[in-house]
Amino acid sequence: MEQKTQTLTLKYFVYGTLKKGHGNHRIAGRPDKIEPALVVGNLRAGGVPFLELPEDNKLFMGTGSPAQDMKNLAKAKNAFERRFNYLEDFSIVKGEVFTYKGDAEYLATVTTRMDRLEGYNPNNPYYAVYTRIVTLTTDGTPVMVYDAVPNGFRLLGTPGNIVEF
């Protein structure tokens, strides 16, 4: 009897050069779906845009396992009752949610490409500019996103307003 491969779903929130039509979009591969989305956070400029999330919105750290990342995304759905009341210090960042569907091996290749672009190593996450985090969009969709340490980079936009790069 032939074993059926399970179709899994992985979602990324992207902004800046990864968005459709921008320079690094090709690295994102071919998402099955691209939708506009918003997250609470600050965009900062340092040659390229950096996203800074409020600490309470960093639900889980990205792992080296797509299966574990997807479990964390599923657990994050239950966190929507969290209050996103950080608008005195943070903006609302406009970007896109890329949805990928496939088996675990395919989703691992997507994650590896994205991690390489962002310089993220899930085995050593604290020695990178970016960390891969599970957070929620403003409508409660659990997504993976690359969060950065701000290190004094210039803030784009103003707290409480929508900002896009």
TORROPA-52664 format. One record per residue: residue number from 1; residue in three letters; y, z, x of N, C-alpha, C, CB in turn. Coordinates in pm, whole numbers. Each point is the difference from the previous one (the first is absolute). Glycine has a CB too. Layout:
REM residues N
{NUM,ala,{Y,Z,X},{Y,Z,X},{Y,Z,X},{Y,Z,X}}
...
This chain:
REM residues 165
{1,met,{-117,0,84},{117,0,-84},{125,0,89},{-126,122,-185}}
{2,glu,{219,-206,152},{123,-14,79},{97,114,-34},{-29,-252,7}}
{3,gln,{84,315,101},{93,110,-20},{140,-57,-28},{-138,152,151}}
{4,lys,{202,-102,-255},{132,-46,-39},{107,74,81},{-84,-55,-233}}
{5,thr,{181,-19,287},{109,60,76},{105,52,-97},{-44,-155,195}}
{6,gln,{88,278,-171},{99,62,-86},{139,-54,33},{-142,207,-19}}
{7,thr,{217,-244,-85},{138,-42,18},{89,123,-7},{-47,-229,-101}}
{8,leu,{126,247,206},{90,115,12},{144,-49,-4},{-172,128,135}}
{9,thr,{265,-37,-161},{141,-34,-8},{80,89,93},{-29,-76,-239}}
{10,leu,{120,15,314},{89,72,91},{142,-51,-23},{-185,32,173}}
{11,lys,{281,60,-182},{140,-39,-26},{90,51,112},{-42,4,-247}}
{12,tyr,{133,-93,289},{101,33,101},{139,-21,-59},{-157,-64,187}}
{13,phe,{248,157,-162},{141,-22,-28},{60,-55,129},{14,187,-177}}
{14,val,{53,-303,168},{63,-60,118},{148,-22,-26},{-218,-111,64}}
{15,tyr,{293,105,41},{144,-21,-4},{36,-79,126},{45,215,-135}}
{16,gly,{73,-267,142},{43,-68,123},{-79,-126,28},{68,218,88}}
{17,thr,{-110,-233,38},{-57,-126,48},{-139,-32,-54},{134,35,202}}
{18,leu,{-202,60,-265},{-132,-28,-58},{8,-61,-140},{-89,189,135}}
{19,lys,{204,-179,-200},{11,-53,-136},{-24,-151,-1},{162,183,-58}}
{20,lys,{-201,-232,-58},{-25,-143,-19},{123,-79,42},{-161,47,-189}}
{21,gly,{139,-152,270},{109,-86,45},{69,47,126},{30,-59,-233}}
{22,his,{-69,173,288},{62,52,122},{-93,-20,120},{128,169,-137}}
{23,gly,{-74,-146,256},{-65,-35,126},{-140,53,25},{223,-9,81}}
{24,asn,{-253,131,-121},{-131,58,28},{-95,-5,-119},{110,147,163}}
{25,his,{-70,-215,-270},{-86,-6,-119},{-137,-60,32},{206,-23,-142}}
{26,arg,{-212,-71,234},{-128,-64,35},{-102,102,50},{124,-210,57}}
{27,ile,{-77,318,5},{-90,104,51},{-67,73,-116},{143,26,205}}
{28,ala,{-74,-20,-317},{-53,69,-118},{-118,-75,-62},{227,93,-42}}
{29,gly,{-254,-214,88},{-110,-77,-56},{36,-56,-135},{-161,142,124}}
{30,arg,{66,-142,-214},{21,-55,-133},{-30,106,-106},{-57,-232,84}}
{31,pro,{157,311,-119},{-24,98,-106},{-41,-69,-129},{166,157,106}}
{32,asp,{-249,-90,-184},{-40,-55,-130},{114,6,-100},{-235,70,46}}
{33,lys,{326,25,-26},{111,16,-91},{119,58,78},{-157,34,-198}}
{34,ile,{277,-81,165},{123,53,58},{93,35,-116},{-25,-138,214}}
{35,glu,{70,265,-216},{86,46,-108},{120,74,57},{-198,17,-155}}
{36,pro,{315,-27,91},{114,79,45},{-27,148,-26},{157,-193,-47}}
{37,ala,{-103,279,134},{-23,144,-15},{112,77,67},{-249,-37,-7}}
{38,leu,{255,167,-25},{99,92,57},{-71,126,48},{181,-91,-153}}
{39,val,{-133,146,266},{-44,132,45},{124,81,37},{-223,-91,85}}
{40,val,{210,222,-96},{107,89,44},{-12,14,151},{6,126,-223}}
{41,gly,{103,-153,295},{1,10,146},{130,-54,54},{-248,-20,7}}
{42,asn,{266,31,121},{117,-56,67},{-42,-116,88},{115,223,-6}}
{43,leu,{-36,-328,5},{-16,-106,100},{98,29,111},{-75,-173,-173}}
{44,arg,{27,160,293},{85,19,117},{-13,-123,88},{-26,252,-9}}
{45,ala,{132,-283,82},{2,-119,85},{-19,40,145},{151,-119,-162}}
{46,gly,{-238,47,228},{-23,16,143},{-49,-133,55},{-53,246,-26}}
{47,gly,{122,-355,-8},{-45,-135,33},{-84,-56,-114},{2,56,246}}
{48,val,{-95,23,-294},{-79,-31,-119},{16,118,-96},{-169,-143,131}}
{49,pro,{141,124,-259},{16,113,-91},{-113,103,17},{117,-152,-162}}
{50,phe,{-81,277,148},{-96,110,2},{9,69,-135},{19,31,253}}
{51,leu,{-131,3,-312},{-2,76,-124},{-28,146,33},{-78,-202,-132}}
{52,glu,{158,290,76},{-17,144,16},{-25,59,-139},{151,8,208}}
{53,leu,{-269,50,-229},{-36,59,-129},{34,148,-3},{-184,-168,-27}}
{54,pro,{216,223,-91},{12,146,-11},{-137,64,32},{185,-23,-176}}
{55,glu,{-185,136,242},{-126,64,41},{-95,21,-117},{125,113,183}}
{56,asp,{-74,-69,-298},{-88,26,-116},{-61,-126,-58},{139,198,-49}}
{57,asn,{-88,-315,84},{-54,-125,-52},{-104,-61,95},{216,-39,-118}}
{58,lys,{-243,106,228},{-105,-43,93},{-128,69,-43},{165,-34,195}}
{59,leu,{-244,-33,-279},{-114,63,-64},{-122,10,90},{86,-84,-213}}
{60,phe,{-117,-21,287},{-115,-1,90},{33,-87,120},{-162,35,-192}}
{61,met,{106,-1,307},{13,-81,121},{-102,-112,-5},{84,199,134}}
{62,gly,{-46,-320,-92},{-94,-111,7},{-111,31,99},{182,-161,-59}}
{63,thr,{-301,112,30},{-116,27,86},{-50,-131,61},{-63,200,-142}}
{64,gly,{-40,-191,220},{-65,-118,57},{-106,-57,-93},{44,91,225}}
{65,ser,{-58,-34,-342},{-104,-41,-95},{62,-50,-129},{-157,166,100}}
{66,pro,{141,-297,-132},{52,-50,-127},{-58,76,-119},{26,-223,105}}
{67,ala,{-154,263,-98},{-61,73,-110},{73,133,-23},{-223,-109,50}}
{68,gln,{256,181,58},{73,127,-13},{142,-25,-48},{-141,100,182}}
{69,asp,{206,-205,-131},{135,-33,-46},{1,-26,-151},{54,-98,227}}
{70,met,{-155,27,-276},{-6,-29,-143},{-27,127,-81},{-82,-231,52}}
{71,lys,{2,323,2},{-21,128,-67},{133,76,-8},{-239,9,83}}
{72,asn,{316,-12,26},{130,68,1},{98,-65,-98},{-40,64,239}}
{73,leu,{34,-197,-250},{85,-68,-99},{-38,46,-141},{23,-200,154}}
{74,ala,{-152,212,-181},{-46,45,-132},{45,144,-26},{-198,-155,14}}
{75,lys,{189,242,87},{44,139,-16},{150,6,-24},{-187,77,147}}
{76,ala,{262,-169,-87},{146,1,-12},{46,-26,-143},{15,-78,237}}
{77,lys,{-96,6,-314},{36,-26,-140},{25,131,-75},{-137,-211,4}}
{78,asn,{62,314,34},{12,130,-66},{125,76,41},{-246,7,-13}}
{79,ala,{320,-58,111},{118,70,51},{129,-49,-64},{-120,33,213}}
{80,phe,{111,-120,-314},{122,-58,-56},{92,103,-62},{-128,-207,-40}}
{81,glu,{75,321,1},{87,101,-58},{95,59,105},{-178,52,-169}}
{82,arg,{159,-89,294},{95,44,105},{140,-43,-39},{-178,-15,179}}
{83,arg,{274,98,-146},{139,-33,-32},{57,-85,114},{29,215,-135}}
{84,phe,{29,-327,99},{69,-84,98},{150,28,-13},{-182,-181,-9}}
{85,asn,{219,302,44},{138,43,-18},{72,12,134},{-67,122,-208}}
{86,tyr,{50,-220,291},{57,3,135},{121,-91,13},{-225,52,89}}
{87,leu,{282,-94,-199},{100,-105,6},{133,46,58},{-110,-100,-194}}
{88,glu,{129,230,215},{121,41,70},{-13,-29,150},{41,178,-173}}
{89,asp,{-163,-194,221},{-24,-27,142},{-65,-136,27},{-21,244,31}}
{90,phe,{-35,-307,-133},{-77,-123,18},{45,-108,-97},{-194,135,81}}
{91,ser,{170,-257,-41},{28,-117,-84},{-128,-39,-74},{181,-80,158}}
{92,ile,{-172,-27,-232},{-117,-63,-60},{-15,-134,71},{29,117,-230}}
{93,val,{-141,-136,297},{-22,-120,81},{-72,-105,-83},{-9,139,211}}
{94,lys,{69,-259,-212},{-57,-113,-74},{-89,-79,95},{201,-11,-155}}
{95,gly,{-322,-17,110},{-94,-78,80},{-102,-66,-90},{32,154,195}}
{96,glu,{-151,-173,-142},{-108,-65,-74},{-130,76,20},{114,-224,24}}
{97,val,{-198,225,-127},{-136,53,12},{-94,-119,15},{55,207,-139}}
{98,phe,{-130,-205,250},{-103,-101,25},{-133,61,-42},{132,-107,193}}
{99,thr,{-203,41,-282},{-132,45,-44},{-105,-92,62},{95,92,-218}}
{100,tyr,{-191,-29,285},{-112,-72,62},{-128,43,-69},{122,-16,223}}
{101,lys,{-209,-81,-252},{-130,28,-59},{-107,-64,86},{98,12,-233}}
{102,gly,{-205,63,256},{-109,-53,80},{-96,111,37},{148,-180,88}}
{103,asp,{-239,149,2},{-94,102,45},{65,85,110},{-197,-150,-57}}
{104,ala,{131,256,96},{55,95,98},{32,-69,134},{-132,184,-110}}
{105,glu,{49,-279,151},{22,-69,126},{129,-83,-4},{-248,-9,37}}
{106,tyr,{270,-62,-146},{123,-79,-14},{122,91,0},{-126,-173,-129}}
{107,leu,{122,283,52},{114,90,-7},{27,67,135},{-49,40,-242}}
{108,ala,{-56,-18,320},{18,55,135},{75,-100,89},{-212,136,-25}}
{109,thr,{186,-265,10},{73,-98,81},{147,-7,-41},{-212,-132,28}}
{110,val,{240,144,-158},{139,3,-46},{71,119,63},{-64,-111,-219}}
{111,thr,{3,228,210},{60,122,53},{19,-9,151},{-105,132,-185}}
{112,thr,{8,-187,256},{12,-14,145},{118,-89,37},{-248,32,22}}
{113,arg,{265,-145,-93},{115,-88,27},{132,72,-24},{-139,-199,-65}}
{114,met,{148,270,-46},{124,72,-32},{25,110,103},{-33,-50,-246}}
{115,asp,{-71,125,282},{15,107,99},{48,-55,134},{-181,129,-116}}
{116,arg,{126,-241,158},{43,-60,127},{148,-37,-4},{-231,-87,35}}
{117,leu,{274,25,-143},{141,-37,-12},{89,123,11},{-64,-196,-145}}
{118,glu,{26,304,79},{82,120,-5},{-24,94,118},{-1,-20,-247}}
{119,gly,{-95,-13,332},{-28,85,116},{-63,132,-38},{190,-107,115}}
{120,tyr,{-267,107,-223},{-62,124,-48},{-146,5,41},{158,7,-194}}
{121,asn,{-199,107,250},{-139,22,37},{-49,120,-81},{33,-96,235}}
{122,pro,{-121,75,-334},{-45,111,-83},{-74,109,78},{-14,-160,-187}}
{123,asn,{-36,127,306},{-68,99,83},{97,84,82},{-196,-153,9}}
{124,asn,{321,110,-3},{102,71,76},{135,-17,-71},{-129,-35,219}}
{125,pro,{140,79,-345},{115,-35,-83},{133,59,43},{-160,-17,-181}}
{126,tyr,{159,122,259},{126,67,33},{67,-57,125},{-91,205,-106}}
{127,tyr,{34,-309,164},{60,-64,118},{45,-140,-31},{-144,139,146}}
{128,ala,{193,-161,-268},{47,-131,-41},{136,17,-67},{-237,-86,-29}}
{129,val,{313,-22,24},{127,4,-72},{-28,15,-150},{112,-144,178}}
{130,tyr,{-213,73,-226},{-35,3,-141},{-129,77,-22},{115,-219,-33}}
{131,thr,{-127,279,-86},{-127,53,-45},{-31,-65,-135},{34,223,124}}
{132,arg,{-161,-245,-150},{-41,-59,-128},{-25,114,-96},{-103,-206,111}}
{133,ile,{171,202,-224},{3,111,-95},{-37,-50,-139},{176,119,137}}
{134,val,{-242,-36,-216},{-16,-26,-142},{117,67,-71},{-257,-14,17}}
{135,thr,{327,-63,-98},{109,53,-82},{-8,-67,-136},{148,42,204}}
{136,leu,{-49,-13,-288},{6,-60,-134},{127,-81,-13},{-134,190,-97}}
{137,thr,{124,-302,26},{121,-72,-38},{67,80,-111},{-99,-228,65}}
{138,thr,{220,189,-101},{71,75,-104},{-68,-9,-136},{210,-40,125}}
{139,asp,{-299,-59,-144},{-73,-7,-128},{-137,66,9},{121,-211,-52}}
{140,gly,{-151,277,164},{-124,75,15},{-116,-75,61},{75,124,-190}}
{141,thr,{-53,-244,242},{-107,-77,63},{-27,55,140},{63,-206,-134}}
{142,pro,{-187,249,164},{-33,46,134},{-7,-119,96},{-125,197,-96}}
{143,val,{192,-185,210},{6,-108,99},{-8,56,141},{136,-139,-158}}
{144,met,{-179,53,251},{11,29,143},{137,-51,42},{-255,-15,42}}
{145,val,{320,85,49},{130,-43,50},{14,51,143},{104,1,-233}}
{146,tyr,{-27,-71,314},{28,45,136},{131,75,0},{-127,-195,100}}
{147,asp,{119,322,-63},{112,92,4},{39,18,147},{-74,120,-214}}
{148,ala,{203,-102,240},{45,12,138},{76,131,21},{13,-249,16}}
{149,val,{-14,293,107},{83,112,42},{140,-56,20},{-195,126,111}}
{150,pro,{297,-70,-179},{133,-62,3},{70,-1,136},{17,71,-232}}
{151,asn,{-37,28,316},{59,3,135},{146,-43,6},{-225,-44,86}}
{152,gly,{303,82,-185},{144,-26,5},{43,-143,-29},{7,179,160}}
{153,phe,{-100,-265,-203},{39,-137,-31},{95,-3,-118},{-218,-83,90}}
{154,arg,{302,-17,-94},{104,-15,-102},{-61,-15,-139},{150,-107,171}}
{155,leu,{-97,183,-266},{-45,-4,-138},{55,-126,-67},{-9,252,-9}}
{156,leu,{-79,-325,-61},{41,-116,-79},{13,46,-145},{-115,-165,158}}
{157,gly,{224,133,-222},{19,42,-139},{49,143,-8},{-179,-158,-71}}
{158,thr,{188,207,-51},{46,137,-22},{-100,71,-90},{242,-69,27}}
{159,pro,{-259,201,-7},{-93,76,-83},{27,-19,-149},{-20,168,185}}
{160,gly,{-89,-178,-262},{9,-17,-143},{11,-144,-47},{104,219,-2}}
{161,asn,{-85,-313,95},{14,-141,-37},{-120,-82,47},{249,25,12}}
{162,ile,{-267,-142,-72},{-106,-91,41},{44,-74,126},{-80,-27,-240}}
{163,val,{-8,18,338},{29,-70,125},{-116,-95,31},{138,197,86}}
{164,glu,{-105,-310,-26},{-102,-101,33},{39,-63,133},{-52,-47,-245}}
{165,phe,{-50,11,323},{23,-69,127},{-70,-133,-5},{20,217,126}}
